[in-house]
Structures are given as structure tokens and as C-alpha cells.
Amino acid sequence: MIRSIFAILILAIMAVSGRAGDTNQTTVISTNKPAWESSFAAGFSLTRGNSDTLLTTVAFKTHTKTLTHEFMLGADGSYGESDSVKNNETLHGVGQYNHLFSERFYGFFNLEGLHDGIADLQYRFTLSPGAGYYFLKTTNTSLAGEAGPGMIFQRLGDVDTTYATLRLAERFEHKLNNGARVWEKAEILPQVDKLQNYLVNAEIGAEAALTKTFNLRVTLQDNFVNQPAPGRKDNDVKLISGVVFKF
């Protein structure tokens, strides 16, 4: 099932079709700006002595934007031990395609997969189409809201579940002139016919430039499951710091 999380990302990869331009133009003007902006982040912590701990985190993100298309892909994972006992094991992937109908209004399709061994979540796949709107959209600042129906397929503990959900989400990002940026995003996914069963995912982060290609990133993630697996807690919080390579 872990491999399936990677497989679902393939569905989100689409070729960007056509470039807007004058129909009478016969030459193609190229620029040095890359079509895709990508980054790879890694964090590592190790202690030995009175306490033996290990924690590793990796994350990959890439995105591209045109006048009418936006593609966002990401994958991340973590593994940790304390005194040779596993205390962290996650694998996560997400892909989203936006089609802009105007400068601010767009339709989207979101795919997400998650495995969390400590929470006894074998897999959770979320598929959600919907509509979004940019309340702020400038060169350095963006704020968007999204809403739409969705489906969740999961195995929590030994129980397989499939149910319809709603997805309400927002995301904000602000870039500073010195190459630093801050961002936050949050989403809530209640089960349509059982509103007391819901998920909440939130993230806030900051990134500062060390060099032209290396950044320092700190991220706080909060994942809340109103009905967790038996014997598990309903809330998981992670504070992650690491070095980011941009390409």
C-alpha cells in the first residue's frame, strides 16, 4: 500500500498544453526562467548516550504556473526511533492541478495519499475536485480559498472505510525581498453523512535564504483525526527544521 501513495502522484502529472501568444507570431521567444520551480529538503537528528534517538525527514516540492494552468506536486516522509523503538513513520504525497478561468477564479483537482505507521493508518487516499478563488494575488503575496466535494479511501487499524467528504481549504504565502518567505495552509474534511467524523490538517512555515540555492526551513504541522484508530491519540504535531536545496 505504501507504493500506492507514489502511484497516485503519477495521476497528477499532466503535460502543460499550449502557450498563449499572438496567432501571427511565428518565432518562439525563450527565457532563462525555469518552467518548474523545485526544492528538496532534508533534516537529520541523532543522539547517543543517556538517550538514543534518531529522526530523519525528507521533502520534495515542485510547481509551475502559466496564465491558465497551475501544477503543484509534493512528497515527504519521516522516520524516527527512541531507544531502538520506532516512534515516527510517515509517507505522504500530494498533487494538485488548477485551471484558471479568470485571473482569480479557478477550478482544481486535488489528490493526496498518506501512510502513518505510528497512528496505525495503513493508507488514506483523498480525491477532491472543486473551485477556488484568489482573494489576494500579487507578485509576492497570495491568499486562496477552496471548496469542493471529495472521497476518502482508507485503512485505519484493520478497518477499510470509504466515504464522501467535503473539503474546505485555504492557503497563504508571502515572499520577502531578501529571499525569505512565510506561509500557512489549513483544510478540514468532514464526512458528509457523519459530521462528527472529520480531519483537520494545518501547516505554518518560514524559510530564509542561506545562499542562492540553499535555504533554511522551519515548519510546524498539525494533523487532527476526530476518530483515530483504537489506542491512538487524535492529534499529531511535528516541528521540522532542515536545509533546502532549490533547483
N, C-alpha and C positions, 0 to 999 in steps of 0.2 A: 503493500500500500504506500510505503514511503516513495517508491519510484513513481507512483501515480501522481504525486504532487508536482514532480518535474514535468510529467507528461501533459498536465493540464495547462502549463505555461505555453506549450507549443501552439495551443489553440489560439493564444492571444497574439501571436506573431503574424502580422499581415504586411504585405508589401504596400508601401505608400504609392498610390496611383496618381499619375498626372501631376504636373506643376502648372500653377496659374501663370498666365503670361499673355502677351499680346498675340493674337492669332496671326498677325502679319509678320511676327518676328521669326527669322529663320536661323539665328545663331543662338547658342546656349552660353550664357554667362556663368562662369563658375566662380565661387568664392572660397576663401580658406576656412570658413566656418564649418565645423563638422556637422553632418546631418544628425548624428546621435551624440548626446552628452552622457557619459558613463562614469561610474565610480565603483571602486572596490574598497571595502573597509574590513579591518581585522583588529581584534583585540585579544590579549592573552594575559592571564594572571596565574601565577604559580607560587605556592608557599610550601616549605618543608621545615620540619622541626616539631614544635609543640602541636602544630596543626598542619595537616597535609591537604591542600586544596588545589584544584585545577579548574580553570574556566577559560574556554575559547569561544570566540564569536566571529562570524564572517558575514558579510552582507554585500550584495551586488545590486546596483540600480542603474537603469538606463532609460532615457526618454528622448523623444523628438517632437517638434511642433512645426506645423505649417499653418497657413491661413485657414484651412478647413479640417485638419487632422491632428490628433494628439495621441501618441502611444507612450505608455508607461509600463515598464516591466521591472520586477524585483524578486530577489530570492535571498533568504538569510537563514542562518542556523546557529545553534549554540550547543555546547556540551560542557558539563561540569561534574566534578567529583569532590567529595569531602570525606577524608579518611577512607578512601577507596570505595566509598558508597556513591553511586550516581545520584546527583541532585539536580541535573539540568539536561534536557534532551529535547530540542525543538528543531523543526524543519518547516520553513514557511515559504510560500511563493505567491505572487500576485501579478496580475496583468490587467490593464485597462485600456480600452480604446474609446476616444471621444471624437465625435463628428460635430463640428461647429456649423450650426445653421445661420448664425449671425456672429458678431464679434463677441457676444457674451453668452448666448444660449446654445446649448449643445445636448446631444443625446450620447449615452455611454453604454458600454457593456463591460462588466467587471467580473473577473474570475479570481478566486482565491483558494488556496489549499494550505492546511496546517496539520502537522503532527506534533503532539506534545506527550512524550513518554511519561513524564512525572505526573501530569494531570490525567493519565490513563486515557488520553484521546488518541486513538489509533489513526484516525484521519477525520478531517472536516473539510468538505468542498462547498464553497458558496458561489452561486451563479446569480448575477443580478444585472438586468438592463434597467434603463431609466433615463431621467432628464436632469440636467444640471444647469446652473447659472452662475456666471462670474459677477459677484457684487462689486469686487474690485479687480481691475485688470490693468496694471501699468507695467513699465519695464522692470521695476524692482519689487512690486507688491502684487499679490493675488489673493483673493478670498472667494471660494466657490462653495455652493451648496448643492447637494444631490439627493434625489429621492426616486424610489422605484421598487417594484416587487422583486422577489428573489426565491431561490430554492436552496435548501441546505441538505447535504447528504453527509452523514457522519456515523462513526462507530465510537461510542463513548463507553468505556468499560467493555462489556461483552454485548452491548445492545446496539443494533443497527437502527438508525432513525432517518427518515426523510420527511421534511415538512416545508410548507410555504412560509415565507417571511416577508417583511418589509425592510427596506434599507434606507435609513436616513443618515446622511454623512455631510461633513464639512471639512475643508482643508484650507490652511492659510500659510503663506510663505512671504518673507521679506528679506531681500538681499541688501547688504550694506555696501558702501562704496569701496571698502577696504578688502572686499572678497569674502567677508563673513556673511552668514545668513542664519535666520531663525525660522522655525516652522512649528506648526501643530496641526493635528488632524484627529478626528473622532468620528465614530459611527455607532449606531445602535440598530440591532436586528431582532425585533420581537417576532415570535411565532404568531401567525395570523389568527389561528383558532385557539390560541392558548397564550395570551399576552404576558402571563406571569413567567413564561419561559423566554428569556431574551439574552442576547450577547451585547457587550459593550467593549469596543476596542478604541484605545486612545494613545496618542504619542505626541511628545513635545521634544524638540531638539535644538541644538545650536552647533554651528560649525565655524571654525576660524582658520584662515589660511596660514600655513607654515611656510610654504613656497608656492610656486606657480602650479605645481602638480600634487602637492601633499597638503592635506588639511587635518585638523584635529576636530573630532566629532564627539559630542556627548548627547545621549538620547535616553529619555525616560519613557518606558512603555507600560501600559496598564491594560490587562485583559481580564474582563469580568464575565463569568458564566453563572447565571442565576440558578441553574440546576446542574451542578458538577457531578462527576462520577462519584459513586459511594466511597466515603472515606477520604475524599479530596476537598480542598478549600475552593471557595468560589472566586477568589481574586489572586492574580499573579502580577507582580510588579517587578520590572527589571530596570536597572540603571546601567547603561552600557557606554563605555568610552573606548575610543580606538583611533587609529590613524587611517586616513582615507587617501587613496590614490585616484586621481581624476585623469580620465583619458577620453 
